Amino acid sequence: MKSTAFLLASVVVLGGLTACGGKDPVADTTAANDSSASGSNDGAGQTAAGGESTFTYAIAGDPGANVNVITTSDRFGLMTIKMIYSPLYMYNADGINYFLAKSIDTSDDKLTYTMHLRDDVKWSDGEKFTADDVVFTFEAMADEKNAGWAYSQLVFPEGAVKIEKIDDYTVSLTMPFVNSAAIEMFSQIFIMPKHIYENVENFENNDVNTKPVGTGPYVMAEYSPGSYVKFTKNENYFLGAPSIDNFVYRIIENENTAMTAIQSGEVNAWIGTPAQVAQMNLEAANLTVYPYQEGRVGYMMINANRIKDENFRKAIFYALDKKAIADAALLDPQYYDLPWSFMPPNSQYFTEDVEKYEQNLDKSKEFLAASGVTNPELTLAYNASDSLQSTSAIMIQEQLQKAGIKVNLTGVDATALSQQMKQADNPYDMYFGGYIMGIDPDTFSSLFESGAPYNYMHYDYPEMNDLFAQGRKETDDAKRKEIYTTIQQKLQDTACFYPLYSNKRLLVVSKNVSGIEESKLVPVYTFEDTSKLQMK
């Protein structure tokens, strides 16, 4: 399996450590910076003439007009999906939290998973939700021509997951082989209405996406490209109608503009960096900061297609001071953990028993001499609009210079760089990445197997493929841990992947908002259930 779960290919892989890109509508005109522009947003937390409440969340990118449950995989698109639709269940660090499903039964042979569905759910147009919608969604996701983000979680070389309707409120999913990650793979697939999409041939480009019908806590009311997405509460939400009437994603790609907006009260919530938070007078602005761990790893990768010599790659790694880079980018250890492998430190499979490449300039110079490379000069590409990546790039440039390795820095548009990284013959020797995968370690295989969709290091180690295959089929926890420890060790030995830090996400919220803990802060979506938020 080459799982793409939560990689957020167009956002988090590049995003350093967060993601931005594209045009900044707020910077163009003061009118766009007015929270009541176009009459669709009544202002952060304010009440309109009818006494309605509005929660405004500043986001750094545009979800776009084609958000749909099959192909959407970027952070802001998924945040929009979570408002409108519901999954069978969510699978996060605290375990399974059920939504459209009530429970799961696993067969004795660990191949079949039977989902028992709620019978009290209606679509926002009044139609009843049934097993037909679940089967339709999973079959569409498993159809290769639809290019679904979870296709590789449902279709394998050994065969495809068999999806069957047992009755109106029961479905079964049967794996073609035992896979310890199955429960997680079936989560976070949001269900779409069959009666709306059954005649749609292109899930990404169609008129239906502009007027979505869902089962989520909110209904999309308006979308203004480059400006905002407005939602109104779903009175028939099966977990109870939201307390807040309107929810707005305000698109502010410029970091300084967003910071001004949260401090002035134009928006109620925003994701900031440690450096930005340090500049703010939180008390005066009536703000609270909620740091939370997404299980994210930010890293630097080496393009093995360009730097083929392993000794040279090790010379690069031994010249780096991981903690100094993290301190410069994130200011304080309370905002990050130091990872030593591809697994986030909060994972039960994480091990420190790997080559850590702790800074050793003498060792760096020894490996450089062994490589035979003289007067080395490299190009490090980074997301030009990301302050964390910019800081990290400067630190790496300075540190490698001390080892006699010259580094040229190239700031690139996030979208353009993401496309270039996919090609093995891209013009860069090194670039940054960052991912939020999942709980099960097999979800990382799409980054590290040969030919995997997000193996932007472009190396080919067949042994790594075999180890991942063993790990996903092993059901004994102790044996699985041994396998994934070996994978982490061998990956570090390739010296293609350098984990920088596992940074926490900092949610800055107005103090007039309550219910943050009840709504649960989770990876990717921010809130597991926005219906639990309240305005004081």
C-alpha positions as CSV (number, residue, x, y, z in Angstrom):
1,M,0.0,0.0,0.0
2,K,1.1,3.5,-0.8
3,S,-1.1,5.4,1.5
4,T,-1.7,9.1,1.0
5,A,-3.6,9.6,4.2
6,F,-3.2,13.1,5.5
7,L,-0.1,13.9,3.5
8,L,-1.9,16.9,2.1
9,A,0.2,16.7,-1.0
10,S,-0.4,20.3,-2.2
11,V,-0.1,21.9,1.1
12,V,1.8,20.1,3.9
13,V,4.4,18.4,1.8
14,L,5.7,21.8,0.8
15,G,4.3,23.8,3.6
16,G,6.7,24.3,6.1
17,L,5.9,24.3,7.8
18,T,2.5,25.7,6.8
19,A,1.2,26.6,3.4
20,C,0.4,29.6,1.5
21,G,0.3,30.4,-2.2
22,G,-1.4,32.3,-4.9
23,K,-2.9,35.8,-4.9
24,D,-3.4,37.8,-1.8
25,P,-6.8,39.6,-2.2
26,V,-6.5,41.4,1.1
27,A,-3.3,43.1,0.2
28,D,-4.8,44.4,-3.0
29,T,-7.5,46.6,-1.6
30,T,-8.7,47.9,1.7
31,A,-12.2,46.9,0.7
32,A,-11.2,43.3,0.7
33,N,-9.8,43.8,4.1
34,D,-13.2,44.9,5.5
35,S,-14.8,42.0,7.2
36,S,-18.3,43.2,6.0
37,A,-17.3,43.4,2.4
38,S,-19.9,42.2,-0.1
39,G,-22.4,42.0,2.8
40,S,-21.8,38.3,3.4
41,N,-19.7,38.5,6.5
42,D,-21.2,40.4,9.4
43,G,-17.9,40.6,11.3
44,A,-16.0,38.5,13.7
45,G,-18.3,37.5,16.5
46,Q,-20.6,40.3,15.9
47,T,-24.4,40.0,15.5
48,A,-26.2,41.0,12.4
49,A,-29.6,42.7,12.4
50,G,-31.3,39.4,13.0
51,G,-29.2,38.7,16.1
52,E,-27.0,36.1,14.3
53,S,-23.6,35.2,15.6
54,T,-20.6,34.8,13.2
55,F,-17.2,33.1,13.8
56,T,-14.5,34.1,11.4
57,Y,-11.4,32.0,11.0
58,A,-8.5,33.5,9.0
59,I,-6.9,30.9,6.7
60,A,-3.8,31.2,4.6
61,G,-5.1,29.7,1.4
62,D,-8.1,29.4,-0.9
63,P,-10.0,26.1,-0.8
64,G,-11.1,26.8,-4.4
65,A,-14.4,26.2,-6.1
66,N,-14.1,22.5,-6.8
67,V,-14.0,21.1,-3.2
68,N,-15.3,17.5,-3.2
69,V,-14.8,14.4,-1.1
70,I,-13.1,12.4,-3.8
71,T,-10.2,14.5,-5.0
72,T,-9.7,17.3,-2.4
73,S,-6.6,16.6,-0.4
74,D,-5.2,20.1,0.6
75,R,-5.5,21.4,4.1
76,F,-8.0,24.3,3.4
77,G,-10.1,22.1,1.1
78,L,-10.3,19.4,3.7
79,M,-11.2,22.0,6.3
80,T,-14.1,23.0,4.1
81,I,-15.1,19.4,3.5
82,K,-15.2,18.9,7.3
83,M,-17.7,21.7,7.7
84,I,-20.1,20.3,5.0
85,Y,-19.7,16.5,5.2
86,S,-19.2,13.8,7.8
87,P,-17.0,10.7,7.8
88,L,-18.0,7.3,9.2
89,Y,-15.6,8.1,12.0
90,M,-12.5,10.0,12.9
91,Y,-9.3,8.2,13.9
92,N,-6.9,10.4,15.9
93,A,-4.5,10.1,18.8
94,D,-7.5,9.7,21.2
95,G,-8.8,6.7,19.2
96,I,-12.0,6.3,17.3
97,N,-14.7,9.0,17.4
98,Y,-17.9,8.0,15.6
99,F,-19.9,10.2,13.3
100,L,-22.0,8.5,10.6
101,A,-21.1,5.1,12.0
102,K,-22.1,3.8,15.4
103,S,-19.8,0.9,15.8
104,I,-17.4,-1.5,13.9
105,D,-17.2,-5.2,14.1
106,T,-14.0,-7.0,13.0
107,S,-14.2,-10.6,11.7
108,D,-12.1,-13.3,13.3
109,D,-9.8,-13.5,10.3
110,K,-9.2,-9.7,10.5
111,L,-10.3,-9.2,6.9
112,T,-13.8,-7.9,7.1
113,Y,-15.0,-4.8,8.9
114,T,-18.7,-4.3,9.4
115,M,-19.9,-0.8,9.9
116,H,-23.2,-0.2,11.7
117,L,-24.6,3.2,10.6
118,R,-26.8,5.8,12.3
119,D,-30.4,5.8,11.2
120,D,-31.2,9.3,12.3
121,V,-29.2,11.3,9.7
122,K,-30.5,13.5,7.0
123,W,-28.8,15.2,4.2
124,S,-29.1,19.0,4.2
125,D,-31.7,18.8,1.5
126,G,-33.9,16.6,3.7
127,E,-33.1,13.2,2.1
128,K,-32.3,10.3,4.4
129,F,-28.7,9.1,4.7
130,T,-28.3,5.3,4.1
131,A,-25.8,2.6,3.3
132,D,-26.3,3.4,-0.4
133,D,-24.4,6.6,0.1
134,V,-21.5,4.9,1.8
135,V,-21.2,2.2,-0.9
136,F,-21.4,4.8,-3.6
137,T,-18.7,7.0,-2.0
138,F,-16.2,4.1,-1.5
139,E,-16.8,2.7,-5.0
140,A,-16.2,6.1,-6.5
141,M,-13.0,6.5,-4.4
142,A,-11.8,3.0,-5.6
143,D,-12.4,3.8,-9.2
144,E,-9.0,4.7,-10.7
145,K,-10.5,7.1,-13.3
146,N,-11.7,9.4,-10.5
147,A,-8.2,10.0,-9.2
148,G,-9.4,9.8,-5.6
149,W,-7.1,10.8,-2.8
150,A,-7.7,7.5,-1.0
151,Y,-7.5,5.2,-4.0
152,S,-4.3,3.6,-2.8
153,Q,-6.0,2.9,0.5
154,L,-8.6,0.8,-1.2
155,V,-6.9,-0.8,-4.2
156,F,-3.7,-2.9,-3.8
157,P,-1.6,-5.2,-6.0
158,E,-3.3,-8.1,-4.1
159,G,-6.8,-6.8,-5.0
160,A,-9.3,-4.1,-4.1
161,V,-11.3,-3.7,-0.9
162,K,-14.8,-5.3,-1.4
163,I,-17.6,-3.0,-0.4
164,E,-21.0,-4.5,0.3
165,K,-24.4,-3.2,1.5
166,I,-25.8,-5.6,4.1
167,D,-29.0,-3.5,4.8
168,D,-29.9,0.1,4.8
169,Y,-27.8,0.9,7.8
170,T,-25.0,-1.7,7.6
171,V,-22.0,-2.0,5.2
172,S,-19.0,-4.3,5.2
173,L,-15.5,-3.7,3.9
174,T,-13.4,-6.7,3.2
175,M,-9.6,-6.4,2.7
176,P,-7.8,-8.5,0.2
177,F,-5.2,-9.3,2.8
178,V,-4.7,-8.7,6.6
179,N,-3.6,-5.1,7.1
180,S,-3.1,-3.7,10.6
181,A,-3.8,-0.2,9.3
182,A,-7.2,-1.0,7.9
183,I,-9.3,0.7,10.6
184,E,-7.3,3.9,10.1
185,M,-7.5,3.7,6.3
186,F,-11.3,3.7,6.3
187,S,-11.5,6.7,8.6
188,Q,-11.6,10.3,7.4
189,I,-13.2,9.3,4.1
190,F,-16.2,11.7,4.0
191,I,-19.4,10.4,2.6
192,M,-21.2,12.1,-0.3
193,P,-24.9,11.9,-1.3
194,K,-25.6,9.3,-4.0
195,H,-28.8,11.0,-5.1
196,I,-26.8,14.2,-5.9
197,Y,-23.6,12.7,-7.4
198,E,-24.8,9.5,-9.1
199,N,-24.9,11.1,-12.6
200,V,-21.7,13.1,-12.2
201,E,-18.8,11.9,-14.3
202,N,-16.1,14.3,-13.2
203,F,-16.0,14.8,-9.4
204,E,-13.6,17.7,-9.5
205,N,-15.2,19.8,-12.2
206,N,-19.0,20.0,-12.1
207,D,-21.8,22.3,-11.1
208,V,-22.9,20.2,-8.1
209,N,-19.7,21.1,-6.2
210,T,-20.8,24.8,-6.0
211,K,-24.0,23.9,-4.1
212,P,-22.9,21.0,-1.9
213,V,-25.4,18.9,0.0
214,G,-24.0,17.3,3.2
215,T,-24.5,15.9,6.6
216,G,-22.0,18.1,8.4
217,P,-22.6,20.8,11.0
218,Y,-22.8,23.6,8.4
219,V,-24.0,24.3,4.9
220,M,-22.0,26.3,2.4
221,A,-23.8,29.5,1.7
222,E,-21.3,31.6,-0.3
223,Y,-17.9,31.3,-1.9
224,S,-16.0,34.4,-3.1
225,P,-12.7,33.3,-4.8
226,G,-9.7,34.7,-3.0
227,S,-11.8,36.3,-0.3
228,Y,-14.0,34.0,1.9
229,V,-16.1,30.9,2.3
230,K,-19.3,31.4,4.3
231,F,-21.3,28.6,6.0
232,T,-24.6,28.7,7.8
233,K,-25.5,26.3,10.5
234,N,-27.3,23.0,9.6
235,E,-30.3,23.0,11.8
236,N,-30.7,19.2,11.2
237,Y,-27.2,18.3,12.1
238,F,-27.4,14.8,13.7
239,L,-25.2,15.7,16.6
240,G,-27.2,18.8,17.4
241,A,-27.5,22.2,15.6
242,P,-24.4,24.4,16.1
243,S,-24.6,27.2,18.6
244,I,-22.9,29.7,16.2
245,D,-25.1,30.7,13.3
246,N,-22.5,31.6,10.7
247,F,-18.9,30.3,10.2
248,V,-16.6,32.1,7.8
249,Y,-13.2,31.1,6.4
250,R,-11.6,34.5,5.6
251,I,-8.7,34.0,3.1
252,I,-5.7,36.1,4.2
253,E,-2.5,34.8,2.7
254,N,-0.3,37.6,3.9
255,E,1.0,36.8,7.3
256,N,1.3,40.4,8.5
257,T,-2.2,41.2,7.4
258,A,-3.6,38.2,9.2
259,M,-1.8,39.1,12.4
260,T,-3.3,42.6,12.3
261,A,-6.7,41.1,11.7
262,I,-6.7,38.8,14.7
263,Q,-5.4,41.6,17.0
264,S,-7.9,44.1,15.8
265,G,-10.8,41.7,16.3
266,E,-11.7,41.4,12.6
267,V,-11.3,37.7,12.8
268,N,-11.8,35.3,15.8
269,A,-9.2,32.7,15.0
270,W,-5.9,32.3,13.2
271,I,-2.9,30.0,13.1
272,G,0.3,31.8,14.0
273,T,4.0,31.0,14.3
274,P,5.9,31.3,17.6
275,A,7.7,34.4,16.3
276,Q,4.4,36.1,15.4
277,V,2.8,35.2,18.7
278,A,5.8,36.6,20.6
279,Q,5.2,40.0,18.9
280,M,1.6,40.2,20.0
281,N,0.1,41.6,23.2
282,L,-2.3,38.8,23.8
283,E,-3.9,40.3,26.9
284,A,-4.6,43.6,25.3
285,A,-6.0,42.0,22.2
286,N,-8.2,39.6,24.3
287,L,-6.6,36.5,22.8
288,T,-5.7,33.0,23.9
289,V,-3.2,30.7,22.3
290,Y,-3.8,26.9,22.1
291,P,-0.6,25.0,21.1
292,Y,-1.5,21.5,20.0
293,Q,0.4,18.6,18.4
294,E,-0.6,17.4,14.9
295,G,2.1,14.6,14.8
296,R,3.7,16.7,12.1
297,V,7.4,16.3,11.0
298,G,9.1,19.1,9.1
299,Y,12.2,18.0,7.3
300,M,14.8,18.6,4.6
301,M,15.3,16.1,1.9
302,I,18.1,15.5,-0.5
303,N,17.4,14.7,-4.2
304,A,19.3,11.5,-4.5
305,N,19.0,11.8,-8.3
306,R,21.4,14.8,-8.1
307,I,23.5,13.9,-5.1
308,K,24.1,10.2,-5.6
309,D,27.1,9.8,-3.3
310,E,26.1,8.7,0.2
311,N,29.3,10.0,1.7
312,F,28.5,13.5,0.4
313,R,25.0,13.3,1.8
314,K,26.4,12.3,5.2
315,A,28.8,15.2,5.0
316,I,25.8,17.5,4.7
317,F,23.9,16.0,7.6
318,Y,26.9,16.0,10.0
319,A,27.4,19.7,9.4
320,L,23.9,20.5,10.7
321,D,22.8,21.6,14.2
322,K,19.1,20.5,14.4
323,K,18.4,22.2,17.7
324,A,19.9,25.5,16.6
325,I,17.6,25.4,13.5
326,A,14.6,24.6,15.6
327,D,15.3,27.3,18.1
328,A,15.8,29.9,15.3
329,A,12.5,29.0,13.6
330,L,10.3,28.2,16.5
331,L,12.0,30.2,19.4
332,D,11.1,27.9,22.3
333,P,11.2,24.2,22.9
334,Q,7.6,24.4,24.2
335,Y,6.6,24.8,20.6
336,Y,8.4,21.8,19.2
337,D,9.8,18.3,19.7
338,L,13.0,17.1,18.1
339,P,12.4,14.1,15.8
340,W,15.3,11.7,14.9
341,S,13.5,9.7,12.3
342,F,10.5,10.0,10.0
343,M,8.1,9.0,12.9
344,P,6.9,11.9,15.0
345,P,8.1,11.7,18.6
346,N,4.6,11.2,20.0
347,S,4.2,7.9,18.1
348,Q,4.5,4.6,19.9
349,Y,6.7,3.4,17.0
350,F,9.2,6.3,17.3
351,T,12.7,5.3,18.2
352,E,15.9,7.2,19.0
353,D,18.0,4.2,18.2
354,V,19.0,5.6,14.8
355,E,21.9,7.6,13.4
356,K,21.1,11.1,14.7
357,Y,23.7,13.0,12.7
358,E,24.5,15.2,15.7
359,Q,26.6,18.1,14.5
360,N,30.3,17.1,14.1
361,L,32.2,19.3,11.6
362,D,35.3,17.0,11.7
363,K,33.2,14.0,10.7
364,S,31.5,16.1,8.0
365,K,34.8,17.0,6.5
366,E,35.9,13.4,6.6
367,F,32.9,12.3,4.7
368,L,33.3,15.1,2.3
369,A,36.8,14.1,1.6
370,A,35.7,10.4,1.1
371,S,33.1,11.5,-1.4
372,G,35.8,13.0,-3.6
373,V,33.7,16.1,-4.2
374,T,35.7,19.3,-4.3
375,N,34.4,22.9,-4.0
376,P,30.8,21.7,-3.4
377,E,28.0,24.1,-4.3
378,L,24.4,23.2,-3.7
379,T,21.0,24.7,-4.3
380,L,18.4,24.7,-1.5
381,A,14.8,25.5,-2.6
382,Y,12.2,26.7,-0.1
383,N,8.7,28.1,-0.1
384,A,9.3,31.9,-0.5
385,S,6.1,32.9,1.4
386,D,6.8,30.7,4.5
387,S,8.7,32.4,7.3
388,L,9.7,29.2,9.0
389,Q,11.2,27.7,5.8
390,S,13.0,31.0,5.2
391,T,14.6,31.0,8.6
392,S,15.5,27.3,8.4
393,A,17.1,27.8,5.0
394,I,19.3,30.6,6.2
395,M,20.4,28.6,9.2
396,I,21.3,25.6,7.0
397,Q,23.2,27.8,4.6
398,E,25.3,29.2,7.5
399,Q,26.0,25.8,9.0
400,L,27.0,24.1,5.8
401,Q,29.3,27.0,5.0
402,K,31.4,26.1,8.1
403,A,31.9,22.7,6.6
404,G,33.1,24.1,3.3
405,I,29.8,23.5,1.5
406,K,28.4,26.5,-0.4
407,V,24.6,26.7,-0.5
408,N,22.6,28.9,-2.8
409,L,19.1,29.7,-1.6
410,T,16.2,29.8,-4.0
411,G,12.8,31.0,-2.8
412,V,10.0,29.5,-5.0
413,D,6.2,29.8,-5.2
414,A,4.8,26.9,-3.2
415,T,2.6,25.5,-6.0
416,A,5.4,25.7,-8.5
417,L,7.9,24.1,-6.2
418,S,5.5,21.2,-5.3
419,Q,5.2,20.4,-9.0
420,Q,9.0,20.6,-9.6
421,M,9.8,18.3,-6.7
422,K,7.8,15.5,-8.3
423,Q,10.3,15.3,-11.1
424,A,13.6,13.5,-10.4
425,D,15.4,15.8,-12.8
426,N,14.3,19.0,-11.0
427,P,17.1,21.7,-10.6
428,Y,17.3,21.5,-6.8
429,D,19.7,19.5,-4.6
430,M,17.7,20.0,-1.4
431,Y,14.2,21.2,-0.4
432,F,11.9,21.2,2.6
433,G,8.9,19.1,3.3
434,G,6.4,18.5,6.0
435,Y,3.7,16.0,6.6
436,I,0.8,14.9,8.8
437,M,0.3,11.3,8.1
438,G,-1.6,9.2,10.5
439,I,-1.4,7.0,13.6
440,D,-0.4,3.7,12.0
441,P,3.2,3.7,10.7
442,D,2.2,2.2,7.4
443,T,0.6,5.5,6.4
444,F,4.2,6.8,5.9
445,S,5.0,4.3,3.1
446,S,3.9,6.7,0.4
447,L,6.9,8.8,1.3
448,F,9.6,6.2,1.4
449,E,8.9,3.2,-0.9
450,S,10.5,3.1,-4.3
451,G,8.3,4.9,-6.8
452,A,5.9,6.0,-4.1
453,P,3.9,9.1,-5.0
454,Y,5.6,11.4,-2.5
455,N,9.1,10.0,-2.6
456,Y,10.6,13.3,-3.6
457,M,14.0,12.1,-2.6
458,H,13.9,10.0,-5.7
459,Y,15.9,7.1,-4.2
460,D,15.3,3.4,-4.9
461,Y,15.9,1.0,-2.0
462,P,14.0,-2.3,-2.6
463,E,14.7,-3.4,0.9
464,M,12.6,-0.5,2.2
465,N,9.7,-1.8,0.1
466,D,10.0,-5.3,1.6
467,L,10.1,-4.0,5.1
468,F,7.0,-1.8,4.7
469,A,5.2,-4.8,3.2
470,Q,6.1,-6.9,6.2
471,G,5.0,-4.2,8.6
472,R,1.5,-3.8,7.2
473,K,0.8,-7.5,7.3
474,E,2.2,-8.2,10.7
475,T,-0.5,-8.2,13.5
476,D,1.7,-8.7,16.5
477,D,2.5,-5.3,18.0
478,A,5.9,-6.2,19.3
479,K,7.0,-7.6,16.0
480,R,5.6,-4.6,14.1
481,K,7.6,-2.3,16.4
482,E,10.8,-4.2,15.5
483,I,10.1,-3.9,11.8
484,Y,9.4,-0.2,11.9
485,T,12.5,0.4,14.1
486,T,14.5,-1.3,11.4
487,I,12.9,0.9,8.7
488,Q,13.7,4.1,10.7
489,Q,17.3,2.9,11.1
490,K,17.8,2.1,7.4
491,L,16.2,5.3,6.2
492,Q,18.5,7.4,8.4
493,D,21.5,5.4,7.0
494,T,20.6,6.5,3.4
495,A,21.2,10.1,4.4
496,C,18.4,11.4,2.2
497,F,16.0,12.5,4.8
498,Y,16.8,14.9,7.6
499,P,14.0,15.5,10.2
500,L,14.2,19.0,11.5
501,Y,11.4,19.4,14.1
502,S,7.9,18.3,15.0
503,N,6.3,21.7,15.4
504,K,3.1,22.3,17.3
505,R,0.3,24.2,15.7
506,L,-0.6,27.5,17.5
507,L,-4.3,28.4,17.3
508,V,-4.8,32.0,18.3
509,V,-8.4,32.6,19.4
510,S,-10.5,35.4,20.7
511,K,-11.5,35.0,24.4
512,N,-15.1,35.5,23.5
513,V,-15.0,32.0,21.9
514,S,-15.6,29.0,24.1
515,G,-15.9,25.3,23.5
516,I,-12.4,24.8,22.1
517,E,-11.7,21.7,24.2
518,E,-15.2,20.3,23.4
519,S,-14.7,20.8,19.7
520,K,-11.3,18.9,19.9
521,L,-8.2,20.3,18.2
522,V,-7.1,17.7,15.6
523,P,-4.6,17.5,12.8
524,V,-5.5,19.1,9.4
525,Y,-9.1,20.2,10.2
526,T,-8.3,22.2,13.3
527,F,-11.7,21.3,14.9
528,E,-13.1,17.8,15.0
529,D,-16.6,19.2,15.4
530,T,-17.3,22.9,14.9
531,S,-20.8,22.5,16.3
532,K,-19.4,22.5,19.8
533,L,-17.9,26.1,19.5
534,Q,-19.8,28.9,21.2
535,M,-19.6,32.7,21.2
536,K,-19.8,34.4,24.6
